Amino acid sequence: MRKQWLLLCLVIGIAVASGEGLALAGPSDKIDQGLAPVDQNWQIGFSPSFSSGNFGTNTTSSFIYAPISIRRLFRDGDVTLVIPFVTAMTDGQTTLVGGNAVRVDDGGGSNSGPGGGGGGGGAPDDGGCSGKNQPGTSGSTRTCGTTNRVPGQNVTTSGLGDILLRGRYYVVEEKDWVPLIAITGRLKLPTADASRGLGTGKMDEGVGTEISKRLGDSWITFLDGGFNVIGRPDGLNLRNQWWYDVGGGYYFTKDLLGSVYFEEYRSLVSGNQNIRDVYFSMSYRASSSWRFNVGASAGLSNGAPDYTTSLGASYRF
């Protein structure tokens, strides 16, 4: 825990002292690749999304993720604070990690039964949930994920999600055949209530790289990737997570960008399918201040949401 907080302080210190940060960009950022205008220092945005699927379980879970973002723009990067409000309709086997809906419970009892937290021998009726039949352990009251629910018992809860601190720093500017390259980073603060199925209750950290290249006047290609260190709740043996996305976009006008890309995230639990989907988005720069975006994804694996939709707007000043 001390190491995590030292890392958090380091990132905040870099952002405040030098004006340069590290973070993971979202689909709405694709239209604004590159250095920010010197006369615009701030951006406020709101981008709610809805996702739904069974995530490899026998129960459909749905999530409404409504983040308010406050971004400080610098010439060579940006730092963003994301404050999300979440509604979760789940039995606890699936929750939100860094804004993404993922399965956090085991798929066949590997963390179940007496002595849980690995080692097999799950109870035959555990439904893939952990923490059953563990008297005298920290997981004795947990049934699914970090909640006390039973498989199939979907409960609707709402509240503050995990606050994110994100940033990005451009290390290479695009010119000729050289792509635009940025390093990114993220800290997830465990402000969501894990017992209500809104998060894991643990801090996560992540680093990554963004690469983009314009091809002529109308086309652009993307390649992003990174690695997240995932906090582990008691009794849940969550894995660290690598991720990447690759795709491209087309500028219908200089202010209207359509893009599509393939994404893959490593599953947090061994034996579960990785999260794979294809994402479509449209981003429109209405003026130097206003930006709008819509997006939709279709799941390509059992570990991904069946679908996700999003709608957002942001204002720069």
N, C-alpha and C positions, 0 to 999 in steps of 0.2 A: 504494500500500500504506500509506503514512503516513496518508493521508486516512482510510482504512478503520479503522486502529487508533485514530486520534483520535476517530472516531465511536463506536467501541466503548467507549472510556474515558469519553466524554461520557454515553452511556446508562447505564453502570454508575454513574457519579458521581451522576446524577440519581436513580437508584433508591436508592442508599445514603443520600445526603444528605437527600433530601426525602421518601422513602418513596412515591414515585409513579413508575410505569413505563409502558412502551409495549410491546404484543405482539399477536400474532395468536391469536385464540381458536379452540378446536376445537369439534366438535359437542357434546362433553360439557359445555361451558361454558354452553350455551343455557339450561339450567334455572336457572342462578344469575346471571341478568342483574341488574346493579345493585350497590349498595354492599355490602361484606362486613360481617358481624357484628364488633363490636369485640372480642369475646372469642375469636375464632379468627384466628390470625396465620399459620398454616402449613398447607400441603396437600401430601401425597405421593401420587402416582398412578402407575399402570402400565396402559398401553393398547396392547397388541399388535395388529397388523393384518396382513392378507395381501392382496396384490394380484397380478393376473395379466393378461396381454394381449400382443398383438403390437406395439402402439404404432406402427403404420404400417410395421413391418418384416416380413420373412418368417419371423421366429423368435418364438416365445412366450417372454417373460421373466416371472419371478415374484420377488416380494420379500416377506420377512418383516421387518416394522419393529416393534421392541419397545422403546418409549421409557419410561424412568423420569423422572418430572417432579417437581421440587421447587419449590413456589410459595410466595412470601411475599405475604401478603394485607395490603393497607392499606385505609383507609376509602374512598379514591377511586380505587383501582386495584390492580394486582398486578404482580409480576415473577416470571418462571418460568425455571428452568434445566432444559433437556431433554437427557438423556443417553441416546441410542438405541443399541441393539445390532441389527445388520442381518445378514440372510442374503440374498444375491443370487444368482439363477439366471439368468444372462444372457450374451449374447455380447459385451456392452460397448456396443452401440448405445443401450441404455437404462440409466439409472442413477437414483439418488435425489438430488433437489435439495430441500433443506428438508423432507425427509420424504415428498415426493411422487415417485412413479415417473414419469419423463419421458424422451423420446427426446432425445439430445444429439448424434447423428450426422446428417449430411445425408441427404436422401432420394434424391439422384440424381447425386451426384458434384460438387456445387457447391464442396465443400471438398476434392475428391479429385484425385489425379493429380499430375504434376509441378508444384511451386510451390504446393501446397495452400493452405488458409485462404481460399478464395474465388476467383472468377475463372473457374470452370467448367472444362471439359475433363477431367472425371474419367475414369479408366480404365474401360473397359466391364465389367470383371470385379470392380469394387470393391464391388458389392453395397450401395452407399450408405454404405460406411465410408470414413473419412478416414485420411490418413497413409500410404497405400501409395505405393511408388515415389518416395519423397522423400529420396534419399541426401543426406547433409550437412545435413539440417534437424532441428529439434527433434522433428519428428513422424516421423522415419525408421523407428522401431520400433513406432509405433502403428498398429493396424489398425482397431479399432472403438472409438470413443469415446476414452477415456483408457487403454485396455488394449492388449495386443498380440495380441488374438484375431482370428480370421477370422470372417466372417459365418456364422451358424448354429452356431458352436462354443460352445454354452452351457457355462459353468463355474460350479460352486457355490462361493461364498466367503462367509465370515462374519467379523465383526469390529465394532469400534466405528464408529458412524456419525458424521455431522456434529453436533456439539454446538450447540444453539440457545439463545440468550438472548432471551426474549420478554417483553413487558410491555404494559400497558394502563392508560390513565388516562381516567376519566369526566369529560368537560368539561361535559355538560348532564345534569341529573337528569330523570327522567321525571315529568311531572305534567300533568293534564288532557289536552290534545291535543298536548303537547310530547313527542317521543320521547326515549328514552335514547340519548345519543351518547358514544362513546368514540373516542379516537385510539389507534392501535396502532403497534407497531414490532417489528422482529426483526433479529437478527444471527446469521448462520450461520458458525460457526467450522469451517475445513476440516480436521477431525480424522479424517475417513474416508479410507481408502486408495484413491486414485483408480485406481491401476494394477490393483487387484483388482475394479474395477467397483462400488465402494461409494459413490462420490461424484465430484465434479468436481475436488477438490483446491484450490478457490478459495473465498474469502470472499464471501458475499452479504449485502446489507442490504435491508430492506423497511420501508415505512410504509403505514398504511392507516387506515380508519375503520370503526367498527361502529355500526349504528343498529338499534334494536329498539323495538317499541311493543306494549303489551298492548291488546287489544280486548275489553273486558268482562272476565269472570272466567276465561274458558277459552281464548281465542285470543291468539296472539302472532305478530307479523310480524318478519322479519329482512331487513336489507340491509347487506351488508358489501362492501368493496372496498379495493384498494390497488395498490401498485407495488413491484416488487422489482428492485434493481440486481444483476445476475448477474455473478459473476466469470467470466473467460474463460480456460480452459486454452489452452496453446499449440496452434495449429492448428485450434481449434474456434471458429467465429464465432458464439457464443451471443448471443442478443438479451436485452435487459431484458424484464421480464414484468409486464404488468398482469393483474389478476384481479378477479373479483367473484362473489358468490353472493346469491341472492334466494330467499326462501321463507317458510314459516310453520309454526306448531306449535299443538298442541291439548293442554291440560292435562286428562287423563282424571281425575286427582285433583290436589290442590295439589302433590303430590310426584312425579307421573308425567307426563312430557312426551313426546309423540310429535311428530316434526318431519320435514319434507321440504323440500328446496330444490335449486335448479338452480345448478351451479357452472361457471364457464368461466375457464381460464387461457390466456394467450397462449403459443403454442408457442415453444420456445427457439431453433429453427432455422427460418429463412425457408423457406417452401414446404411445411412440415409443417402438418397440421391442428391447430387449437387443441384443448386438452383440455376436453372438455365431458362432464359427467355429472350424474346426479340422485342425491341422497344421502338415505337414510332413516335415522333414528336414534330410539332410545328411551332416555330418561334417567330414572333413578329415584333420588330422595333418600330413602334408607332411614332416616336419622336426621340430626341436625345435623352428624354427623361423617362418615358413610359415604355415598358416591355410586357408582352403577353405571350403565354405559351399554353399549349394543350399537349397531352401525351397519352399513350395507351400501350400496354404490353400484353403479350400472350405467352403463357407458360409453355415451355418445351420439355419439362421434366416433372416428375411427380413431386419433387421438392419445392417447386415454384408455385406462386399464386396462379390460379387459372387465368386470371386477368387483373390488370390494374389500370385505372384511369386517373388522370390528373388535370388540373386547370389552375393556372397561376397568373399573377400580375406583379410587377415591381416598379418602383419609382426611384429614379436617381436624382440627386441634387448636390 
